[in-house]
Structure formats: C-alpha cells, structure tokens
Amino acid sequence: MYEVYALKYAERDTTKCQFFYREASHDPLTLHYFVWLILGGPHPVLVDTGFLEDDARARHIRNYVSPAAMVERAGIKRGDVPMALITHLHYDHWAGHSLFPEAQYWIQGEEVAFWTGPFGSTPAFRGSANVDALARLVSLNYANRIRVVEGDREVLPGIRVHRVGGHTAGLQIVSVKTARGTVVLTSDASHFYHNVETRQPVQIITSLPEMLTAFETIHELAGAEKLIVAGHDPQVADRFKRVDDGIVKIA
Ligand SMILES: [Zn+2]
C-alpha cells in the first residue's frame, strides 16, 4: 500500500484580494510551496519538482529549502526518483526538474502545447513561467525524459493522473489508493481548502468552467474519507500528521 507525503519547501505572503477570484478582502494570505512523494510502490513517485533558488530570490519567496533536500529528508535520494508526475508547468511545479537527474516527467500534452504556443508569453500568463525551464522541455523530450499524457491515466496500479484543466490548460491532479482511502493531490486545482470547499476560483485561469468542474472531480475522487491535499495551503499540516520539519504524512 502506498504512503503519501507533502514536503514543504518555501512560503510566500500575499493578500486574499490578490489571489482569490473577485475577492474584496485585503486580509493577508500565506502560501506554502510543496512537492509530494508517494512511497510503497516499486519505486518512489514524485509529484512536481518545485523551483530553484533563483526563483525564490526573484519572487521574494521566504524559507526556501531545495525540494531535493526535502526529498532526501524524507529518506529518498534525489537520484532514486525515476518518475515525476508534473501537475502543470508553472515555475513552482516545474522549474526544479533538474534536481532529479533520473526522473522521467509525465505531463499532459495540452500543458506542453499551451506553454509552447501563442498565449504563454502574454501578460496574462507569463508571470507564472520560468522560460529557461520551459525551454528544456525540448531537450528533455529528445532525451526520452518527457512522457506526454492525454487525459486520465493509471501510471502505476493504484496511482492515477486526471486531467482537469481550469487553472492551466492541461492541469492534472493525482489520486493514490492508500490504507486510509483515496488520497487526492489537487495541486493547483485547489490551492487552498477554501477553493474546493466553497467553490471559489483563483485568479489565474485558462477555463473557469473547467476549474469549477475540477472542484467536483476532486470531491468525487476523494469520496467519504476526504483525504484531499490542497496545493498551497498551510492547513495541510493541521489536517494531516506532521512527522518532521516540513514533512506531513497524508496517509
Ligand atoms: Zn502552484
């Protein structure tokens, strides 16, 4: 049976009105940045790769620890990760890929198409891009290290990716069967519990209907156990079990 861990590697302060869709409140809001680790299968599975120190500096992000250091704190060497499921290509999920030199990266085809197409460079979207990291999609693809996925797919028995879109063109979420029930790693389909629980979107959107549909998909996949892991919410540490500095065991 699988075990699932959330590994926090950074934090950033913003305000609710900067983040939630049509939100009036100026109250402060703190984001936590995570990668997720699935153990107990034939090999470790990483979900997302975080970013490097350059993005932490440029974006005034605090308490940065290399995501690879967090993976090693959880007991897995960075070179022992052969599979990384990439939920989407925003800098905070993709720019750290080089930290994991043996990984093959599973990404939705629509996500690759979006960031190599006409809209990624527009003011509406480019703030979420790390251009050098996106450029490496091509060289990695020719090195057979990009696995392009279309739609829903079982990647190992009991681990599935589900294309939901909404926040980005090819955003995928991950479900994992565990002894406690199905864990749903929402990534940025629900940055905070507030999103999925009140159905309030965030401001970075490619399709509002897809984002709203994704909230329902998350609830359906999670079922009665509600093992939902929001993508950037400090509450993850309160709702599940903190086992070490920055490490939360989900199941
Ligand atoms: Zn994110």
Residues whose N, C-alpha, C, O or C-beta is under 5 A from the ligand:
A	BS01	ZN	D92 D188
